[in-house]
Amino acid sequence: MTVSSTGFTGKVAFVTGAGSGVGRVTADAFARAGARVALADLSADGALALLGRRLFATGHAMVVDGGQAV
């Protein structure tokens, strides 16, 4: 996914499946483009691992655990 480096500044991206694969790459792209990113996954472990990466260390990301029953 290619996006402008400033195209999403001030925006929020809600990425499902962010713990791995295409979702993880998409979350990276939105973060690089300046978006605040909500990382959603059925298993929060992969999404939480993304938070540990330098790209998300700005505090502009959060994890939504989709595996919790309501």
N, C-alpha and C positions, 0 to 999 in steps of 0.2 A: 504494500500500500504506500503510495507516495502522496504526501500532502505538503502544502506550503509550511515553512518553518514558523510563520506567524498567523496562519489561517484560522487557528482555533483558539487564539489567546482570548481569555474571558468567557470561553464556552465550557460546557460540561459534556463529556462523552460517557455514556453508560455502556460498557462492553461486557456482553455475556460470553461465557466460555473463556474468560481472561486467564485462566490458570495454565493453559497450554495451547499449542498449535496456532491456528489462525487468530483466535481471540487474543492470545498473548502478543502476537505480532501487531495486531490492530491496536491494542492498548499502548504498545511502545510508540507506534506512529502518532497516535493522538497526543501522547505526552510530549513527544518531540516537537509537535506542532503548537504546543503551548496550552493545550486543554487541561482542565482538571478532569481526572479520570476515576469513575466508579468501576471497580473490578469485580464482576460477579461471576460466580462459578458454583456448581453443585458441591464441589469440594474446595473449601477455602484455602487448603494448604498451598496449592499452586499459585493462587492469587496473592496469598500472603508472602510467598517467596519473591514475587515481583516487587512488592513494597520494599524489600531489602536492597533492591538494585539502586544504583546511584541516580538513575533517571527519575525515580519516584521518590527520592529522598527530600524533595522540596516541600513535602507535606500537602501536595495538591492531588492526592489520591486516597481512595478508601476502598475497603473490601466489603462486598456484600456476599454473605454465605447463603447460597441458594439451597443448600442441603438441609436447612432447619425447617422442621414441620411447624406449621402455624395452626 
